[in-house]
Amino acid sequence: VRRLAEHCERVLVLEDGYPYVERLMRGLLPPALAIAGRMSGEVPAAGELNPDVVRAALGLPPRPAVSLDGLVLPNRPPQLCQGCPHGHAYNALKEALGGRERHLVTADIGCYTLGALPPWSAIESCVCMGASIGMAKGAADAGFEPVVAVIGDGTFLHSGLPPLIDAAAHDTPMTLLILDNQATAMTGVQEPLVPSSRLHQLVLGAGVDPAHVHVLDAHPRKVHENAEVMRRELDHRGLSVIIAVRECKQATRKRARIVEAVAP
């Protein structure tokens, strides 16, 4: 960094999230060298980087744009991919919760967080990785029922096991729904740390009663069948875990591209 800065009169730091690198560079480089970024205001303090933000930081004029008066573009919020297995799991969960006067569904960070939006509107929280299970346990301990925690396979392996062990130790009356799409899809469809076949073993190893651990196929034709399993576990006054398994659509496409690329 110092060798690079020796040839510069000004350094512009472009980084997503908190200005971590920019802050450290201010103590690494001579004070006389101008360092620009989020801390100095050239880049907005919050929000993601995009071409317009970077152009402004570089002192370039805005890109040409066409303004059409009177045209109101419809809002298009983010959504799950077409045919995403998470959607099929949410359909089953919504059906299982149907007819109940009240319920609480805590969730986690991942593609499945989009289940908070229509057409599902199936979850009610997103705080930090692993928080879904801890929040569900707290609500159940306070007497709320039924309580469901929704977490992805990647997030579960990252920070879901400790709160699950806590819930298992107390046989907390709640249901954990692990959405296993066999990939860390939100950050680039990386390979899972643990194969799907071992998630079931991990849950049992955490101390959950085997009679209340189920592995389901998150297939659109099995929504009603899966909903019935969920409905029974929602009525169980103890801890239950449901693992809904089906590969991410993007992972399937990625594997197909790799096979095609290496095929003779």
N, C-alpha and C positions, 0 to 999 in steps of 0.2 A: 504494500500500500504506500509506503514512504517513497519507494522508487518511482511509482506511478505519479505520485504527487509532485515530485521534483520537476516534472515537465509541465505542470498545470498552474494556471493562475486562479482557477476556480474549480471546485469539485461539486457535482450534483449527484446526490444519492437518491436513487429510486428503489424503494423497497415497500412491499406490502406489509400491512400491519404496523406494529409499533416501530418507531425509528431507532432500532437497536444498533445497526451498523453506524448510522449517522452520529449517534451519541458517542460511541466509542472512538470514532475518528476525530472528534473534537478534542479528545485528550491525547490522541496519537500524533496528530499533525501540528505544525507550528500555528500559533494563533493568527498570524498574518495571512494565512491561506484561507480564502473564503470557502466555506462549506455550506451548500444549500440543500434543502430537503424539507421534510415535514416540520422539523423544529424551527426552521427559519421562515416558513410560510410559503416558499415557492411551490411546495406540494401541499394540498389540503391535509389537515391534521387527521381527518378520518375519511374512510371510504377506500375503495379499491382503485388501483391504477387503471387508466384506460388511455387510448391515444389522445383524447382531448386534454386530459390532465397533464400528460407528458409534454404535449406541444406547448402548453402554457408555461410549464416549468422551463422549457428550453427557449422561451421568448419568441416562439413562432406564432404567427397569426392563426386564428381559428380556421378549421377546415370549412370549405364552402358548403353551405347547406341550403336546401330548398324549403321555403316557408309557404304552406298552403293554408290560407285563411279559411275558417269555417269547417275544416276537416278535423274531426275528433277521432283519434285513433283509440281502439279498444285496448284496455289494459290486459296484458298477458303475463300473469305471475308465473314464477317457476313451477314446474310440475314434474311428476315422475315420468319416466320414459313409458311409451306405449307398451303395454304387456308386462310391465315391471311386476315381479312376484310380490313386492311389498304391497302393491295395490290389492292383490288377491287376498293377502293376509289381512289387510285392513277391512276388506269387505266381510270376511268371516268374523272379525272382531266386532264390527258394527252390528252384524246380525246377532251375535251372541249377547251383546249388551242391550239389544232392542227390548223395549217393554219395561226396563228398569227405571225407577223414579230418579235415581241418581247413580253416578259412578265417577271414578277418577282414573284417567289414563295419563300417566307420566311418560315422557319419552326422552330421547337422547339426541346426540349430534350425529348426523349422517344423512344419506339420501332420504331415509324414512321420515325425517323431520318434516318433509313436505306433506306428510299425512295430516298436518294441522290445517291445510288448505282444502277448499272444495276440490273434488266432489266428496272427499272422505270426512274432513273435519273430525278426525278420529282421535287426535291427541291434544293435550292441554298444557304441555310444558316442554321446555328445552333450555337447560341451564349450562351444564358442562358434562364432559365425558364421564359416564358412570352415575350421574345424579339421578337418573330415572329410577334405579333400584332403591337407592337410599331414600329418595322422596316418597316412593311408594310404601316402603317399610314404615317411615314416619307417619304417613297418613293412616296406614292400617293399625299401627300401635295406638293412634289417637282415637280409633273406633270407627273410622270410615270404611265402608264396604259397598260394592266390591272395588278393589284397587288393582290396576294392571300397570305393569312397567314394560315399556317397549324399548328394546335395545338391539343394535345390529351385532353380527358376529365379530366384526373387527373391534368395535367399541367395547363389547363384552370382554374380549381378551385383553384389551388395553386397561380397563379400569372397572369392569363389572364383577369380577370374581370376589373381591373383598366384601362388597355389600351383600352379595349373594350368600357368602359364608355366614355373614351376620344374620341374614334372614333365615337361613337354614338352621342355625343354632337355636333360634327362638321359634321355629316353625310358624313364622309370621303369616297370617291369613291374607295372602296376596298371590297374584299370578304374574309370573315373568314370561313375556313373549319375546323370544330371541329370533329376530329376522335374519336368517342365515342365507345370504345370497352368494356365499362362497367367494367373496371378493371384498376388498376395501375399495368400494366403487367410487365414492365421492372424490377421492384424491388421485384417481388415475387407474382404477381397476387393478390394484396390486394383488399379488397372490396372498391368500390368507396365511396367518402364522401357523394355524392349526387346521388340519382338514376337517370337514364337516362331521365325518364319522367319529371324531374324538370329542366334539362338543358335548355329546350325550354323556360320555365318560367323565368329562370335567364336571358336569352338573351333578352326577351321582357322587363323584369324589368330594364335592362340596358339602355333601350330607343331605341332599334332597331325597325324600321318600321315593323310591323307584315307581311306586304305584301312581304317583302324580307327576311323572315326567313323560312327556309325549313328543314324538318326532313326527311332524306332519309334512305332507307334500303341498306346498303353496301353489297349487294348480287351479286355474279358474273353474274347472269342472268339479273341484272338491271343496268349493267354498261352503256349501251347506253342511257337508260332512265334517269339515274342520270347525265350523261354527258350533256344532253339537258338542264336540270335544271341549272347546273353550267354554261353552255354557256350563258343562258339568264341573269344570275346574273353578269357575267363578263362584260356584255354590259351595265349594270345599272350604272349610274353615281352617285352613292351614296353607303352607307354601306349596305352590305347584309351578312347574316350568314347562312351557310349550316351545319347541324349536320348530319353526316353519322354514323348511328348506326348499330352495329352488334357485338355480344359478342366475346371476345378474345377466340381463340381456346384453349389456355392453361387454361383459366378460366372454359370453358366447361368441359375439362378433369378433372380438380381439383374437380369440383362439383360432377361429376360422381363418382370419387373415394370416396368422402365423403359419398355419398348416398349408395354406395356399402358397405362401412365399417360399417355403422349403420344399414343396412338392416338385418332383422331377419333371 
